[in-house]
């Protein structure tokens, strides 16, 4: 019988409603030595202010599960990009905005997990001719494993 999933890492351990993520950030290394599969999720409660800056691309958030290979290089195992509708016509399309995946044996992304991983987030928007950091509020990034 499979073991129940347990929380391995979350960015909001001391802030249950979520935290604001801005620009690029990294978790500390995460020990996956006793883990066969993980479930990664991201929930965004508040989108950046000023969504419409006259550019076709709005703010973007990418959350990546990176694994460390034997030479010490961090490789992307899964990338989450929660989607939103800037001007939703339906109330359910107003958020929160979510994305999730599973990685490991018998998962959506099938692979043998290396013993060390980390979470990276990149929150940016196009402004003044270049990519600038954006802030996504009430964001919860969670990694469960078994």
C-alpha positions in Angstrom: 0.0 0.0 0.0 1.4 3.4 -0.9 2.5 5.8 1.8 0.4 8.9 2.3 1.8 12.1 0.7 3.5 14.5 3.1 4.3 18.2 2.8 8.1 18.4 1.9 8.4 22.2 1.3 6.1 25.3 1.0 6.9 28.9 0.7 4.1 30.0 3.1 4.8 27.9 6.2 4.4 31.0 8.5 1.8 32.8 6.3 -1.2 30.5 5.6 -2.8 32.9 3.2 0.3 33.0 1.0 3.2 35.3 0.4 4.2 37.8 -2.3 6.7 36.5 -4.8 8.6 39.0 -6.9 11.4 38.6 -9.4 13.5 35.4 -9.1 13.8 33.3 -6.0 15.1 29.9 -4.9 14.3 27.6 -2.1 17.1 26.0 -0.1 18.0 22.5 -1.4 15.3 19.9 -0.7 16.1 16.3 0.3 14.3 13.8 -1.9 16.4 10.8 -1.0 13.4 8.9 0.5 10.9 10.1 -2.1 9.6 8.3 -5.2 7.2 10.9 -6.5 6.3 14.5 -5.8 3.3 16.7 -6.4 4.1 20.4 -7.1 1.4 23.1 -7.0 1.1 26.8 -7.2 -1.9 29.0 -6.3 -1.9 32.7 -7.0 -4.5 34.8 -5.2 -3.5 38.4 -6.3 -2.2 39.3 -9.7 0.2 42.3 -10.2 -1.3 45.8 -10.3 -1.6 47.5 -13.6 -2.2 44.3 -15.6 -2.7 46.3 -18.9 0.4 48.2 -19.8 -0.3 48.3 -23.6 1.8 45.2 -24.2 0.4 41.9 -25.5 2.2 40.0 -22.7 1.0 40.5 -19.2 2.8 39.5 -16.0 4.2 36.0 -16.0 4.9 33.6 -13.2 6.9 30.4 -13.7 7.6 27.9 -10.9 10.2 25.3 -11.6 11.1 22.1 -9.9 14.8 21.7 -10.5 16.8 18.6 -9.7 20.5 18.3 -9.2 22.4 15.9 -11.3 25.6 14.2 -10.3 27.8 17.0 -11.6 26.0 19.6 -9.6 24.0 21.1 -12.5 20.4 22.1 -11.7 18.0 20.8 -14.4 14.3 21.6 -14.8 12.1 18.6 -14.1 8.8 20.5 -14.3 7.6 24.1 -15.0 4.3 25.5 -13.8 2.8 28.6 -15.3 -0.6 29.5 -13.8 -2.8 31.1 -16.4 -5.2 33.9 -15.8 -7.8 35.9 -17.8 -7.1 39.6 -17.7 -10.7 40.6 -18.1 -12.8 37.6 -17.2 -16.3 37.3 -18.4 -17.2 34.5 -16.0 -16.8 34.9 -12.2 -15.0 31.6 -11.9 -12.3 32.9 -14.3 -11.3 35.7 -11.9 -9.0 33.5 -9.8 -7.3 32.2 -7.8 -5.0 30.9 -10.6 -3.5 27.5 -10.3 -1.2 24.9 -11.9 0.1 21.6 -10.7 2.0 18.5 -11.8 3.5 15.3 -10.5 7.0 14.1 -11.1 8.5 10.7 -10.3 7.7 7.0 -10.7 4.1 6.6 -12.0 3.6 10.4 -12.3 2.7 12.9 -15.0 6.4 13.5 -15.6 7.8 9.9 -15.2 11.4 9.9 -14.0 13.6 8.6 -11.2 14.1 11.5 -8.8 17.6 12.5 -7.9 18.2 12.9 -4.2 18.3 16.8 -4.2 15.9 19.3 -5.7 14.9 23.0 -5.3 12.1 25.3 -6.3 12.7 28.3 -8.4 10.2 31.1 -9.2 10.4 33.8 -11.8 7.8 36.6 -11.7 8.2 39.2 -14.4 6.3 41.6 -16.7 7.2 43.5 -19.9 7.6 47.2 -19.1 9.7 50.1 -20.5 11.1 47.9 -23.2 12.4 45.1 -21.0 11.4 42.4 -18.5 10.9 43.9 -15.0 10.2 42.1 -11.7 6.4 41.7 -11.0 4.7 40.9 -7.7 2.2 38.1 -7.4 0.4 38.3 -4.0 -1.1 35.6 -1.8 1.0 32.9 -3.7 1.3 29.4 -2.2 3.9 27.1 -3.7 3.8 23.5 -2.3 5.8 20.4 -2.8 4.3 17.1 -1.5 6.1 13.7 -1.7 5.8 10.0 -0.9 
